[in-house]
Amino acid sequence: MSDVAYAPRQAVEPVGINIPSAGLPSPTKTGLELPRRLSFDRWADIGKQLSDISTSSAWCLGDWLAYGMEFFTGRYRRVIEQTGLEYQTLRNYAWVARRFPLSRRRINLSFGHHAEVVALSDPEQDYWLRKAEEVKWSVKQLRREVRASLEERKDLDGTKRQVVEGSPSIPETELSLRIPLEETEACRRAAALTGMQVEEWAINVVTVAARAALEA
């Protein structure tokens, strides 16, 4: 994989919690204990760092699994089982991460924006992400704009063309999914990590899973 995200690339700003207060516990799985005396500016800074971690989590998990898939074949699945993370969700993250090396990820857009166009060619991805960044589209707006543009370029036979000039036509279809009630909340939490609504997330998961299965 020549375009894996963990290959040497331009320097990026690290994300992490750094609270230099004597005796302050580190963040745990159940929360963050803060001192009673904390300045407003420091409190705000901690919130920004937490937000950065939340935003980058899908990317980081995708990069992590992509690394394991390449360098620890046959062993990485055991580690995933020990972490309790959903393997299929991680595979989806990894596929998006591999399609977007660090140099092509747009810091002003969410993982969900990138996942929305992951099935397109590189030039098409860049076109739509640049447009979303310039106009400040949400993930939902990006999906709406892509679909609207495809509708405008319908062929006489009803297939839909990609907006970027010279790109191939992309036919669409409609699928119905039934999710067990006990899995609904897990799906909503996973969707929140990408910044998408659960319906949008489900569409992307199906698409990404299909692509990943074909590449496996």
C-alpha positions in Angstrom: 0.0 0.0 0.0 1.9 3.0 -1.2 -0.6 5.6 0.0 -1.1 4.4 3.6 -1.7 7.3 6.0 1.2 6.4 8.3 3.9 6.8 5.7 6.4 9.7 6.3 4.6 13.0 5.4 4.5 16.6 6.3 4.5 17.4 10.0 1.1 17.7 11.6 0.2 19.2 14.9 -0.2 16.4 17.6 -3.4 16.1 19.5 -3.4 15.2 23.2 -4.5 16.2 26.6 -1.9 18.1 28.5 -2.9 19.4 32.0 0.3 20.5 33.9 -1.2 20.5 37.4 0.5 18.6 40.2 -1.5 15.5 41.3 -4.1 15.9 38.6 -5.3 12.4 37.4 -5.1 11.7 33.7 -8.3 11.2 31.7 -9.8 7.7 32.2 -12.5 5.6 30.5 -15.1 7.0 32.8 -14.3 10.7 32.7 -11.9 13.5 33.5 -11.4 14.8 37.1 -10.6 18.5 37.1 -9.2 20.6 40.0 -11.6 22.9 41.8 -9.4 25.9 41.0 -9.0 26.1 37.2 -8.8 29.3 35.2 -11.4 30.0 32.5 -8.7 30.1 29.8 -7.3 26.7 30.9 -10.8 25.2 31.1 -11.5 26.4 27.6 -8.2 25.0 26.3 -9.0 21.6 27.8 -12.3 21.6 26.0 -10.6 22.4 22.7 -8.2 19.5 23.2 -11.0 17.1 24.0 -12.9 18.3 20.9 -9.8 17.7 18.7 -9.4 14.2 20.1 -13.1 13.4 19.4 -12.8 14.8 15.9 -9.7 12.9 15.1 -10.7 9.6 16.7 -12.0 7.9 13.5 -8.9 9.0 11.5 -6.6 7.7 14.3 -8.4 4.3 14.6 -8.4 4.0 10.8 -4.6 4.7 10.6 -4.0 2.3 13.5 -5.8 -0.6 11.9 -4.3 0.1 8.5 -0.9 -0.3 10.1 -1.8 -3.5 11.8 -3.3 -5.0 8.6 0.0 -4.4 6.7 2.6 -5.2 9.3 0.9 -7.7 11.7 -1.1 -9.9 9.4 -2.6 -12.8 11.2 -2.1 -11.2 14.6 -3.9 -7.8 14.5 -7.4 -9.4 14.8 -6.5 -10.8 18.2 -5.6 -7.3 19.4 -8.9 -5.9 18.1 -10.8 -8.6 20.0 -9.0 -7.6 23.2 -9.9 -3.9 22.8 -13.6 -4.6 22.4 -13.8 -2.4 19.3 -16.1 -3.4 16.4 -13.9 -4.9 13.7 -16.1 -4.0 10.7 -16.4 -0.4 11.9 -12.6 -0.3 12.2 -12.2 -1.7 8.7 -14.4 1.0 7.4 -12.3 3.6 9.1 -9.1 2.0 7.7 -10.4 2.0 4.2 -11.2 5.7 4.3 -7.8 6.4 6.0 -6.0 4.5 3.2 -7.9 6.3 0.5 -7.0 9.7 2.1 -3.3 9.9 3.1 -2.5 12.6 5.5 -1.4 15.0 2.8 -5.0 14.9 1.3 -7.0 15.2 4.5 -8.6 18.6 5.0 -8.3 19.8 8.6 -11.4 22.0 8.3 -13.6 19.1 7.2 -14.7 16.1 9.3 -14.0 12.4 8.8 -17.6 12.2 7.7 -17.0 14.6 4.8 -14.2 12.4 3.5 -16.2 9.2 4.0 -19.0 10.8 2.0 -16.9 10.9 -1.2 -14.5 7.9 -0.5 -15.9 5.8 -3.3 -15.1 8.5 -5.9 -11.9 8.9 -7.9 -9.1 11.1 -6.4 -9.8 14.1 -8.6 -13.5 13.8 -7.8 -12.8 13.6 -4.1 -10.6 16.7 -4.2 -13.2 18.6 -6.2 -16.0 18.0 -3.7 -13.9 18.4 -0.6 -12.5 21.7 -1.8 -16.0 22.9 -2.6 -17.3 21.8 0.8 -14.4 23.5 2.5 -14.9 26.8 0.6 -18.7 26.9 1.1 -18.6 25.4 4.6 -21.0 22.6 3.8 -22.0 20.1 6.5 -21.8 16.4 5.7 -25.5 16.4 4.9 -25.2 19.4 2.7 -22.3 17.8 0.8 -24.3 14.7 0.2 -27.2 16.8 -1.0 -25.1 18.8 -3.4 -23.4 15.8 -4.9 -26.8 14.1 -5.5 -28.3 17.3 -6.9 -25.5 17.7 -9.4 -25.8 14.1 -10.5 -29.5 14.6 -11.0 -28.8 17.6 -13.3 -26.6 15.4 -15.5 -29.0 12.5 -16.0 -28.6 10.6 -19.2 -31.6 9.8 -21.3 -31.4 6.2 -20.0 -31.8 7.5 -16.4 -28.2 6.9 -15.2 -26.5 9.7 -13.3 -23.2 11.3 -14.3 -20.5 12.5 -12.0 -20.2 16.3 -11.8 -16.5 16.5 -12.4 -15.9 16.8 -16.2 -14.6 13.7 -17.8 -15.6 11.4 -14.9 -17.7 8.2 -15.5 -21.4 7.9 -15.0 -22.4 6.6 -11.5 -25.7 4.7 -11.4 -27.5 4.6 -8.1 -30.0 2.2 -6.5 -32.0 2.0 -3.3 -31.6 -0.5 -0.5 -33.6 -1.1 2.7 -31.8 -2.1 5.9 -33.3 -3.6 9.0 -31.2 -3.1 12.2 -31.9 -5.1 15.4 -33.3 -2.8 18.1 -30.5 -3.6 20.5 -27.9 -2.4 17.9 -29.5 0.9 17.2 -27.7 2.9 19.9 -24.3 1.5 18.9 -25.0 2.6 15.4 -25.9 6.1 16.5 -22.8 6.4 18.6 -20.6 5.2 15.7 -22.4 7.7 13.4 -21.7 10.5 15.8 -18.0 9.8 15.6 -18.0 10.7 11.9 -20.3 13.7 12.2 -23.1 12.1 10.3 -26.7 11.2 10.9 -27.2 7.5 11.5 -29.0 7.1 8.1 -26.1 8.7 6.2 -23.6 6.7 8.2 -25.3 3.5 7.4 -25.1 4.2 3.7 -21.4 5.0 4.0 -20.8 1.8 6.1 -22.4 -0.4 3.4 -20.5 1.3 0.6 -17.1 1.2 2.4 -17.6 -2.4 3.6 -18.3 -3.5 0.0 -15.2 -1.8 -1.2 -13.0 -3.1 1.6 -14.3 -6.7 1.0 -13.3 -6.4 -2.7 -9.8 -5.1 -1.8 -9.2 -7.7 0.9 
